[in-house]
Amino acid sequence: MLLPTAGTVTAVNTDLDSAPNALEDDTYRSGGIVEVVLNDPAAYDDLLTPLRMAREARS
């Protein structure tokens, strides 16, 4: 899996093993794949929000 920043995976959503459709059903609540602690917390400001991502995709 590629991530848009450097960090350490601290948790994996093992519920996806038995319910992979959670990614489509509830992406922002229960469908996350991993939790990551960023190496540089300031990098968070450079990540795209869902709204910015949608705008980028349309342009």
PDB file as gemmi writes it, atoms N, CA and C in Angstrom:
CRYST1    1.000    1.000    1.000  90.00  90.00  90.00 P 1                      
ATOM      1  N   MET A   1       0.849  -1.156   0.000  1.00  0.00           N  
ATOM      2  CA  MET A   1       0.000   0.000   0.000  1.00  0.00           C  
ATOM      3  C   MET A   1       0.902   1.228   0.000  1.00  0.00           C  
ATOM      4  N   LEU A   2       0.559   2.173  -0.844  1.00  0.00           N  
ATOM      5  CA  LEU A   2       1.281   3.433  -0.886  1.00  0.00           C  
ATOM      6  C   LEU A   2       0.518   4.470  -0.078  1.00  0.00           C  
ATOM      7  N   LEU A   3       1.247   5.232   0.701  1.00  0.00           N  
ATOM      8  CA  LEU A   3       0.646   6.308   1.478  1.00  0.00           C  
ATOM      9  C   LEU A   3       1.228   7.629   0.992  1.00  0.00           C  
ATOM     10  N   PRO A   4       0.474   8.725   1.093  1.00  0.00           N  
ATOM     11  CA  PRO A   4       0.950  10.000   0.575  1.00  0.00           C  
ATOM     12  C   PRO A   4       1.948  10.716   1.474  1.00  0.00           C  
ATOM     13  N   THR A   5       2.418  10.058   2.503  1.00  0.00           N  
ATOM     14  CA  THR A   5       3.393  10.653   3.411  1.00  0.00           C  
ATOM     15  C   THR A   5       4.130   9.538   4.142  1.00  0.00           C  
ATOM     16  N   ALA A   6       5.202   9.890   4.815  1.00  0.00           N  
ATOM     17  CA  ALA A   6       5.970   8.888   5.559  1.00  0.00           C  
ATOM     18  C   ALA A   6       5.427   8.768   6.978  1.00  0.00           C  
ATOM     19  N   GLY A   7       5.397   7.536   7.480  1.00  0.00           N  
ATOM     20  CA  GLY A   7       4.903   7.319   8.829  1.00  0.00           C  
ATOM     21  C   GLY A   7       5.010   5.869   9.224  1.00  0.00           C  
ATOM     22  N   THR A   8       4.475   5.578  10.394  1.00  0.00           N  
ATOM     23  CA  THR A   8       4.501   4.229  10.945  1.00  0.00           C  
ATOM     24  C   THR A   8       3.076   3.723  11.109  1.00  0.00           C  
ATOM     25  N   VAL A   9       2.798   2.552  10.557  1.00  0.00           N  
ATOM     26  CA  VAL A   9       1.479   1.934  10.724  1.00  0.00           C  
ATOM     27  C   VAL A   9       1.372   1.459  12.160  1.00  0.00           C  
ATOM     28  N   THR A  10       0.340   1.932  12.861  1.00  0.00           N  
ATOM     29  CA  THR A  10       0.169   1.578  14.269  1.00  0.00           C  
ATOM     30  C   THR A  10      -1.007   0.635  14.503  1.00  0.00           C  
ATOM     31  N   ALA A  11      -1.876   0.489  13.505  1.00  0.00           N  
ATOM     32  CA  ALA A  11      -3.017  -0.420  13.636  1.00  0.00           C  
ATOM     33  C   ALA A  11      -3.492  -0.820  12.244  1.00  0.00           C  
ATOM     34  N   VAL A  12      -4.026  -2.042  12.165  1.00  0.00           N  
ATOM     35  CA  VAL A  12      -4.572  -2.569  10.918  1.00  0.00           C  
ATOM     36  C   VAL A  12      -6.010  -2.998  11.188  1.00  0.00           C  
ATOM     37  N   ASN A  13      -6.904  -2.641  10.298  1.00  0.00           N  
ATOM     38  CA  ASN A  13      -8.315  -2.994  10.444  1.00  0.00           C  
ATOM     39  C   ASN A  13      -8.518  -4.436   9.985  1.00  0.00           C  
ATOM     40  N   THR A  14      -8.385  -5.360  10.895  1.00  0.00           N  
ATOM     41  CA  THR A  14      -8.538  -6.784  10.567  1.00  0.00           C  
ATOM     42  C   THR A  14      -9.993  -7.166  10.307  1.00  0.00           C  
ATOM     43  N   ASP A  15     -10.943  -6.280  10.653  1.00  0.00           N  
ATOM     44  CA  ASP A  15     -12.348  -6.547  10.344  1.00  0.00           C  
ATOM     45  C   ASP A  15     -12.571  -6.639   8.836  1.00  0.00           C  
ATOM     46  N   LEU A  16     -11.690  -6.016   8.062  1.00  0.00           N  
ATOM     47  CA  LEU A  16     -11.830  -6.060   6.612  1.00  0.00           C  
ATOM     48  C   LEU A  16     -11.591  -7.458   6.047  1.00  0.00           C  
ATOM     49  N   ASP A  17     -10.934  -8.323   6.808  1.00  0.00           N  
ATOM     50  CA  ASP A  17     -10.736  -9.701   6.357  1.00  0.00           C  
ATOM     51  C   ASP A  17     -12.076 -10.393   6.103  1.00  0.00           C  
ATOM     52  N   SER A  18     -13.039 -10.131   6.983  1.00  0.00           N  
ATOM     53  CA  SER A  18     -14.339 -10.786   6.850  1.00  0.00           C  
ATOM     54  C   SER A  18     -15.414  -9.878   6.249  1.00  0.00           C  
ATOM     55  N   ALA A  19     -15.133  -8.571   6.128  1.00  0.00           N  
ATOM     56  CA  ALA A  19     -16.128  -7.639   5.582  1.00  0.00           C  
ATOM     57  C   ALA A  19     -15.448  -6.556   4.744  1.00  0.00           C  
ATOM     58  N   PRO A  20     -14.853  -6.944   3.627  1.00  0.00           N  
ATOM     59  CA  PRO A  20     -14.133  -5.955   2.818  1.00  0.00           C  
ATOM     60  C   PRO A  20     -15.039  -4.870   2.234  1.00  0.00           C  
ATOM     61  N   ASN A  21     -16.333  -5.131   2.153  1.00  0.00           N  
ATOM     62  CA  ASN A  21     -17.260  -4.132   1.628  1.00  0.00           C  
ATOM     63  C   ASN A  21     -17.392  -2.919   2.543  1.00  0.00           C  
ATOM     64  N   ALA A  22     -16.865  -2.990   3.755  1.00  0.00           N  
ATOM     65  CA  ALA A  22     -16.902  -1.840   4.664  1.00  0.00           C  
ATOM     66  C   ALA A  22     -16.204  -0.636   4.049  1.00  0.00           C  
ATOM     67  N   LEU A  23     -15.252  -0.873   3.168  1.00  0.00           N  
ATOM     68  CA  LEU A  23     -14.572   0.239   2.503  1.00  0.00           C  
ATOM     69  C   LEU A  23     -15.538   1.047   1.653  1.00  0.00           C  
ATOM     70  N   GLU A  24     -16.491   0.403   1.049  1.00  0.00           N  
ATOM     71  CA  GLU A  24     -17.480   1.103   0.235  1.00  0.00           C  
ATOM     72  C   GLU A  24     -18.656   1.593   1.075  1.00  0.00           C  
ATOM     73  N   ASP A  25     -19.032   0.821   2.082  1.00  0.00           N  
ATOM     74  CA  ASP A  25     -20.216   1.142   2.873  1.00  0.00           C  
ATOM     75  C   ASP A  25     -20.013   2.312   3.826  1.00  0.00           C  
ATOM     76  N   ASP A  26     -18.838   2.417   4.434  1.00  0.00           N  
ATOM     77  CA  ASP A  26     -18.609   3.422   5.471  1.00  0.00           C  
ATOM     78  C   ASP A  26     -17.133   3.793   5.508  1.00  0.00           C  
ATOM     79  N   THR A  27     -16.647   4.343   4.423  1.00  0.00           N  
ATOM     80  CA  THR A  27     -15.219   4.605   4.242  1.00  0.00           C  
ATOM     81  C   THR A  27     -14.608   5.406   5.375  1.00  0.00           C  
ATOM     82  N   TYR A  28     -15.264   6.455   5.829  1.00  0.00           N  
ATOM     83  CA  TYR A  28     -14.661   7.372   6.794  1.00  0.00           C  
ATOM     84  C   TYR A  28     -14.891   7.004   8.253  1.00  0.00           C  
ATOM     85  N   ARG A  29     -15.651   5.965   8.509  1.00  0.00           N  
ATOM     86  CA  ARG A  29     -15.879   5.585   9.905  1.00  0.00           C  
ATOM     87  C   ARG A  29     -15.295   4.214  10.220  1.00  0.00           C  
ATOM     88  N   SER A  30     -15.851   3.171   9.645  1.00  0.00           N  
ATOM     89  CA  SER A  30     -15.396   1.827  10.004  1.00  0.00           C  
ATOM     90  C   SER A  30     -14.571   1.171   8.908  1.00  0.00           C  
ATOM     91  N   GLY A  31     -14.441   1.843   7.778  1.00  0.00           N  
ATOM     92  CA  GLY A  31     -13.775   1.214   6.655  1.00  0.00           C  
ATOM     93  C   GLY A  31     -12.319   1.574   6.479  1.00  0.00           C  
ATOM     94  N   GLY A  32     -11.727   2.257   7.433  1.00  0.00           N  
ATOM     95  CA  GLY A  32     -10.310   2.591   7.307  1.00  0.00           C  
ATOM     96  C   GLY A  32      -9.462   1.331   7.238  1.00  0.00           C  
ATOM     97  N   ILE A  33      -8.384   1.399   6.491  1.00  0.00           N  
ATOM     98  CA  ILE A  33      -7.530   0.223   6.330  1.00  0.00           C  
ATOM     99  C   ILE A  33      -6.471   0.169   7.423  1.00  0.00           C  
ATOM    100  N   VAL A  34      -5.814   1.297   7.664  1.00  0.00           N  
ATOM    101  CA  VAL A  34      -4.752   1.348   8.664  1.00  0.00           C  
ATOM    102  C   VAL A  34      -4.812   2.681   9.416  1.00  0.00           C  
ATOM    103  N   GLU A  35      -4.160   2.711  10.572  1.00  0.00           N  
ATOM    104  CA  GLU A  35      -3.894   3.960  11.283  1.00  0.00           C  
ATOM    105  C   GLU A  35      -2.403   4.210  11.164  1.00  0.00           C  
ATOM    106  N   VAL A  36      -2.046   5.465  10.932  1.00  0.00           N  
ATOM    107  CA  VAL A  36      -0.646   5.816  10.716  1.00  0.00           C  
ATOM    108  C   VAL A  36      -0.282   7.008  11.594  1.00  0.00           C  
ATOM    109  N   VAL A  37       0.875   6.941  12.228  1.00  0.00           N  
ATOM    110  CA  VAL A  37       1.455   8.090  12.915  1.00  0.00           C  
ATOM    111  C   VAL A  37       2.469   8.683  11.951  1.00  0.00           C  
ATOM    112  N   LEU A  38       2.260   9.949  11.597  1.00  0.00           N  
ATOM    113  CA  LEU A  38       3.146  10.594  10.640  1.00  0.00           C  
ATOM    114  C   LEU A  38       4.528  10.840  11.241  1.00  0.00           C  
ATOM    115  N   ASN A  39       5.557  10.644  10.433  1.00  0.00           N  
ATOM    116  CA  ASN A  39       6.915  10.956  10.884  1.00  0.00           C  
ATOM    117  C   ASN A  39       7.061  12.451  11.135  1.00  0.00           C  
ATOM    118  N   ASP A  40       6.415  13.256  10.303  1.00  0.00           N  
ATOM    119  CA  ASP A  40       6.449  14.710  10.434  1.00  0.00           C  
ATOM    120  C   ASP A  40       5.014  15.205  10.538  1.00  0.00           C  
ATOM    121  N   PRO A  41       4.526  15.493  11.746  1.00  0.00           N  
ATOM    122  CA  PRO A  41       3.134  15.903  11.910  1.00  0.00           C  
ATOM    123  C   PRO A  41       2.749  17.120  11.065  1.00  0.00           C  
ATOM    124  N   ALA A  42       3.688  17.958  10.715  1.00  0.00           N  
ATOM    125  CA  ALA A  42       3.386  19.119   9.872  1.00  0.00           C  
ATOM    126  C   ALA A  42       2.950  18.679   8.481  1.00  0.00           C  
ATOM    127  N   ALA A  43       3.308  17.471   8.069  1.00  0.00           N  
ATOM    128  CA  ALA A  43       2.919  16.953   6.760  1.00  0.00           C  
ATOM    129  C   ALA A  43       1.405  16.774   6.660  1.00  0.00           C  
ATOM    130  N   TYR A  44       0.719  16.687   7.788  1.00  0.00           N  
ATOM    131  CA  TYR A  44      -0.734  16.544   7.800  1.00  0.00           C  
ATOM    132  C   TYR A  44      -1.397  17.680   7.028  1.00  0.00           C  
ATOM    133  N   ASP A  45      -0.845  18.869   7.144  1.00  0.00           N  
ATOM    134  CA  ASP A  45      -1.430  20.031   6.483  1.00  0.00           C  
ATOM    135  C   ASP A  45      -1.371  19.930   4.964  1.00  0.00           C  
ATOM    136  N   ASP A  46      -0.478  19.109   4.440  1.00  0.00           N  
ATOM    137  CA  ASP A  46      -0.342  18.952   2.996  1.00  0.00           C  
ATOM    138  C   ASP A  46      -1.244  17.857   2.417  1.00  0.00           C  
ATOM    139  N   LEU A  47      -1.867  17.053   3.270  1.00  0.00           N  
ATOM    140  CA  LEU A  47      -2.731  15.978   2.792  1.00  0.00           C  
ATOM    141  C   LEU A  47      -4.040  16.551   2.268  1.00  0.00           C  
ATOM    142  N   LEU A  48      -4.613  15.887   1.285  1.00  0.00           N  
ATOM    143  CA  LEU A  48      -5.877  16.336   0.709  1.00  0.00           C  
ATOM    144  C   LEU A  48      -7.055  15.892   1.573  1.00  0.00           C  
ATOM    145  N   THR A  49      -7.985  16.805   1.784  1.00  0.00           N  
ATOM    146  CA  THR A  49      -9.243  16.447   2.429  1.00  0.00           C  
ATOM    147  C   THR A  49     -10.119  15.793   1.363  1.00  0.00           C  
ATOM    148  N   PRO A  50     -11.185  15.114   1.745  1.00  0.00           N  
ATOM    149  CA  PRO A  50     -12.076  14.538   0.726  1.00  0.00           C  
ATOM    150  C   PRO A  50     -12.582  15.594  -0.264  1.00  0.00           C  
ATOM    151  N   LEU A  51     -12.876  16.791   0.217  1.00  0.00           N  
ATOM    152  CA  LEU A  51     -13.365  17.846  -0.657  1.00  0.00           C  
ATOM    153  C   LEU A  51     -12.286  18.288  -1.645  1.00  0.00           C  
ATOM    154  N   ARG A  52     -11.075  18.497  -1.155  1.00  0.00           N  
ATOM    155  CA  ARG A  52      -9.979  18.886  -2.049  1.00  0.00           C  
ATOM    156  C   ARG A  52      -9.669  17.784  -3.053  1.00  0.00           C  
ATOM    157  N   MET A  53      -9.765  16.534  -2.623  1.00  0.00           N  
ATOM    158  CA  MET A  53      -9.502  15.417  -3.524  1.00  0.00           C  
ATOM    159  C   MET A  53     -10.530  15.397  -4.661  1.00  0.00           C  
ATOM    160  N   ALA A  54     -11.792  15.633  -4.332  1.00  0.00           N  
ATOM    161  CA  ALA A  54     -12.842  15.652  -5.344  1.00  0.00           C  
ATOM    162  C   ALA A  54     -12.607  16.792  -6.327  1.00  0.00           C  
ATOM    163  N   ARG A  55     -12.206  17.948  -5.815  1.00  0.00           N  
ATOM    164  CA  ARG A  55     -11.926  19.088  -6.697  1.00  0.00           C  
ATOM    165  C   ARG A  55     -10.751  18.786  -7.622  1.00  0.00           C  
ATOM    166  N   GLU A  56      -9.706  18.171  -7.079  1.00  0.00           N  
ATOM    167  CA  GLU A  56      -8.522  17.823  -7.889  1.00  0.00           C  
ATOM    168  C   GLU A  56      -8.897  16.825  -8.990  1.00  0.00           C  
ATOM    169  N   ALA A  57      -9.767  15.897  -8.664  1.00  0.00           N  
ATOM    170  CA  ALA A  57     -10.159  14.869  -9.628  1.00  0.00           C  
ATOM    171  C   ALA A  57     -10.952  15.470 -10.781  1.00  0.00           C  
ATOM    172  N   ARG A  58     -11.703  16.525 -10.506  1.00  0.00           N  
ATOM    173  CA  ARG A  58     -12.513  17.157 -11.551  1.00  0.00           C  
ATOM    174  C   ARG A  58     -11.703  18.077 -12.454  1.00  0.00           C  
ATOM    175  N   SER A  59     -10.554  18.541 -11.990  1.00  0.00           N  
ATOM    176  CA  SER A  59      -9.775  19.483 -12.822  1.00  0.00           C  
ATOM    177  C   SER A  59      -8.797  18.798 -13.730  1.00  0.00           C  
TER     178      SER A  59                                                      
END                                                                             
